[in-house]
Amino acid sequence: MAFVLELNGLTKHYGNIQALRQVSLEIPQGTVYGILGPNGSGKTTMLGLIMNILQPTGGSIRLFGEAPRADHRQKIGTLLETPNFYHYMNAVQNLQIAAAIKGVTNPDIDGVLEKVNLLQRKNSAFQTYSLGMKQRLAIASCLLGDPQVMVFDEPTNGLDPVGIAEIRDLIRRLAADGKTIIMASHLLDEVEKVCSHVAILKKGVLIAAGHVDEILAQDDLVEVSAANTPQLPELLKALPHCKQITAGDAGKWLLHFEQGTADLRSVNEYSFQQGIVLDHLLLKRRSLESKFIELTN
């Protein structure tokens, strides 16, 4: 498998503050890779190191299987902060300036505007755009020169639900075109909806990485209790398909099953076979939020 980015023990200190600690990560080509974590977890620092805006304290980075070079980073379109466009200029004029700054000759301005669904508004002044349109124009600027990889830092930050949906749809379309997308976000819902892979950071430490379906798997939870049965977890530990048993609220126990494998009738029958008469039996679904809180706590 080809990797567009490999981090090996990447570390960054700001004085006594350790923003990133020994992060090792591989991002496969053609994926939409979410860097997920609460504010202050090190997401933006990681992206700054990748793009050579910051210098690492330790560790190494490889781009496209090689030590980073200037021409490698020309293959990467980045949106790491609020775009700086001229408000009185239209989309075409702003993108012409962006292309000149990037050194992109003969930029396909109409083409990138079409990709972000702004071609019909290309002659409108930037100041007339909605927040979502402004963000899409920023992504159009990133697309100048046809980079292979797109790096976004909180691309839906500050947008209303319509703007968020527009950016979500655009990211999906860019991925369908073969772009590799690296996207930092603190919004679990956005990562789950658009990303194929995810890495979770907590206080600069990588605590989980892999396919979204594996890292953010939603378990079936079966909540049970039985009168005067303190040994209930021990008696139910061999229950088929049950991954683990944890303490719940008010003396209840939670049986963890992989999504779609919990069956209340089977749980009740097995309990009865063990001499347990359940007085409470309830099927729950563990939310992505609770999974994320579990990981980051």
Steps between C-alpha positions, in 0.01 A plus 500: 500500500631846406513761774482872428611581853700315767573640845761331715524604864399858415546731801455873551581707811415862569731567792375278781178421314501176305249553218571171319660191647650213301223484240544227238240477225459384139242653266420285194449652159139560400358519853309772681696504825355681799726634774255511790537643846375764739634854480863508616567138408775582247309475170604840361859449619513172309378664180748785542785250530382308194497818292838623630342806663635368831821311565486179708687457825548133414391226267472499122254547213488326163290627211412270211748243633798739506661762720305826453604731218359831378345337195320249723316776681399649165290187459304588815220756518455646848230689687641556849345834591234750394557581132624850420313622192433851375139578587437735206641256240306216343588131513698499176712798601573356843598164355726667242689665786514170694637320192769767450607469864520120468687523171231306314513583129188476284271423795169331418291751693167408345577135566567543872198730537284233339635239742392712797167595338579872469532538123168685473620750761850548364443868419343584837701695755639291785319718753163381361578135576355303790743344749460164329574651160808676638626169636436329167696774322786435743489132402496604132822692571647182651411313181706730276781297345302175548668375821479130587444561871273748679564605862215674684495635856144512637342558154145536636588722796249784542269388221124459528340160429463582128865603473611188687299280264654677198856444624420141590370434150802671344745288700320186387520611136870584527563156649304342213734684261794318658627768737648398833351724768642561846247681716541618859179542695360498852156409363448128538188500284681657202789254518263204521300622198782584255818319609611148414776500764555683826779575747403621847728735692484582869739758647750440221492121529362270229260268680332323207533481122341290228185457293206705626277192529757338730600797714153651538303177503162535666435216742170347599461528875266278697421635846417232756447455870390225734399512864767393751739377232836677554673224305293572187800623291693183578203277412440679168861542386475204258183632334540446123605812303538707817830693484506635854286584802524835675320662790203721414281729705302410810638150540445401139757336267573570135566211262701618197425338164625586153242699306209283390592192705302560820185290543291555813333158483837325490628708791192416705520127419872482578449684829224259602728205417755647742237520772448875460156655481542843345279781631624748241590441133539789254671540161696823444720638225823663606535833321809617318521780755530257790768305309695818436470609864619156609805522275598857590438457872 
